[in-house]
Amino acid sequence: MHEHSAIRWWRSRGGVALVAFGFIVAFYVLREHYALALGVLPYLLLLACPLMHLFMHQGHGGHNGGTGSQAGSVVQDAQQPGAGL
């Protein structure tokens, strides 16, 4: 395989310009609509809860029963011959 150092798009010249332009636009929009932005903040906080729940559960495998749980190992030990002696 060929190793190539792929430049991420936001580190390219066009990406940096686009990100900077986005920050400038966001600054002026928030400056002109400050009262509206503050009125939306509580709803954004409430929206953040389910989004964090959705994205954060990918890190530990979700709710698939947990085969490595303590209860599962007790059941496996009880099924082995001579267990509990």
ZAZASE-888224 format. One record per residue (C-alpha): residue number from 1; x, y, z; residue in three letters. Coordinates in pm, 1 decimal. Layout:
% residues N
ATOM    nr          u          v          w   rest
ATOM   NUM          X          Y          Z    ALA
...
//
This chain:
% residues 85
ATOM    nr          u          v          w   rest
ATOM     1        0.0        0.0        0.0    MET
ATOM     2      110.7      349.1      -67.3    HIS
ATOM     3      122.9      579.3      229.7    GLU
ATOM     4       15.7      927.9      146.2    HIS
ATOM     5      -35.6     1214.5      379.0    SER
ATOM     6     -386.7     1326.4      302.3    ALA
ATOM     7     -439.6     1691.3      386.4    ILE
ATOM     8     -768.2     1739.9      561.0    ARG
ATOM     9     -996.7     1978.9      381.8    TRP
ATOM    10    -1003.7     2234.6      665.0    TRP
ATOM    11     -623.3     2260.1      657.7    ARG
ATOM    12     -613.7     2336.0      288.2    SER
ATOM    13     -608.5     2695.1      168.2    ARG
ATOM    14     -972.8     2684.9       57.9    GLY
ATOM    15    -1083.3     2515.5      379.4    GLY
ATOM    16     -920.2     2775.9      601.0    VAL
ATOM    17    -1083.5     3052.1      396.1    ALA
ATOM    18    -1422.9     2881.8      420.4    LEU
ATOM    19    -1397.8     2833.3      797.5    VAL
ATOM    20    -1286.8     3194.4      848.2    ALA
ATOM    21    -1574.2     3318.6      630.2    PHE
ATOM    22    -1815.7     3104.2      833.3    GLY
ATOM    23    -1693.6     3258.3     1160.4    PHE
ATOM    24    -1730.9     3609.4     1019.1    ILE
ATOM    25    -2085.0     3538.6      897.9    VAL
ATOM    26    -2179.4     3380.9     1231.9    ALA
ATOM    27    -2043.9     3683.7     1419.2    PHE
ATOM    28    -2247.6     3932.9     1217.4    TYR
ATOM    29    -2564.9     3722.7     1223.5    VAL
ATOM    30    -2542.7     3679.7     1602.0    LEU
ATOM    31    -2463.1     4047.7     1645.0    ARG
ATOM    32    -2775.5     4154.9     1457.1    GLU
ATOM    33    -3003.5     3890.6     1607.9    HIS
ATOM    34    -2870.5     3878.8     1964.1    TYR
ATOM    35    -3213.7     3869.6     2133.2    ALA
ATOM    36    -3334.1     3588.0     1909.9    LEU
ATOM    37    -3014.6     3388.0     1970.4    ALA
ATOM    38    -3054.8     3419.1     2347.7    LEU
ATOM    39    -3418.2     3310.9     2322.6    GLY
ATOM    40    -3319.8     2991.6     2139.5    VAL
ATOM    41    -3043.5     2888.3     2383.1    LEU
ATOM    42    -3267.8     2695.3     2628.3    PRO
ATOM    43    -3409.4     2489.8     2342.1    TYR
ATOM    44    -3060.8     2416.5     2210.0    LEU
ATOM    45    -2964.6     2291.5     2554.6    LEU
ATOM    46    -3264.5     2057.8     2557.7    LEU
ATOM    47    -3180.0     1939.7     2206.5    LEU
ATOM    48    -2821.7     1867.4     2312.2    ALA
ATOM    49    -2934.4     1598.3     2559.6    CYS
ATOM    50    -3079.0     1347.1     2309.4    PRO
ATOM    51    -2803.6     1422.7     2058.9    LEU
ATOM    52    -2534.2     1353.2     2317.1    MET
ATOM    53    -2715.3     1033.3     2416.2    HIS
ATOM    54    -2730.8      924.6     2052.5    LEU
ATOM    55    -2365.2      993.9     1971.8    PHE
ATOM    56    -2207.3      901.3     2304.6    MET
ATOM    57    -2354.0      549.2     2313.5    HIS
ATOM    58    -2145.3      450.4     2012.9    GLN
ATOM    59    -1834.8      454.5     2233.1    GLY
ATOM    60    -1928.4      162.0     2457.1    HIS
ATOM    61    -2126.7      -58.6     2222.9    GLY
ATOM    62    -2478.8       56.0     2296.8    GLY
ATOM    63    -2737.7     -157.2     2473.3    HIS
ATOM    64    -2679.1     -499.8     2319.6    ASN
ATOM    65    -2699.1     -704.2     2637.2    GLY
ATOM    66    -2335.2     -681.8     2743.3    GLY
ATOM    67    -2185.8    -1029.5     2697.5    THR
ATOM    68    -1901.2     -943.4     2932.5    GLY
ATOM    69    -2127.2     -855.6     3222.3    SER
ATOM    70    -2099.8    -1014.7     3563.7    GLN
ATOM    71    -2441.8    -1181.2     3533.5    ALA
ATOM    72    -2338.8    -1348.2     3207.4    GLY
ATOM    73    -2023.6    -1495.6     3358.6    SER
ATOM    74    -2221.4    -1639.3     3653.0    VAL
ATOM    75    -2457.5    -1817.2     3412.5    VAL
ATOM    76    -2164.4    -1958.1     3212.6    GLN
ATOM    77    -1990.5    -2079.3     3531.0    ASP
ATOM    78    -2307.8    -2252.1     3650.9    ALA
ATOM    79    -2338.9    -2442.8     3322.4    GLN
ATOM    80    -1988.3    -2593.9     3341.0    GLN
ATOM    81    -1959.2    -2944.9     3489.8    PRO
ATOM    82    -1823.5    -2942.5     3840.0    GLY
ATOM    83    -1901.6    -2574.4     3892.6    ALA
ATOM    84    -1979.7    -2472.5     4245.4    GLY
ATOM    85    -1780.4    -2747.1     4415.2    LEU
//
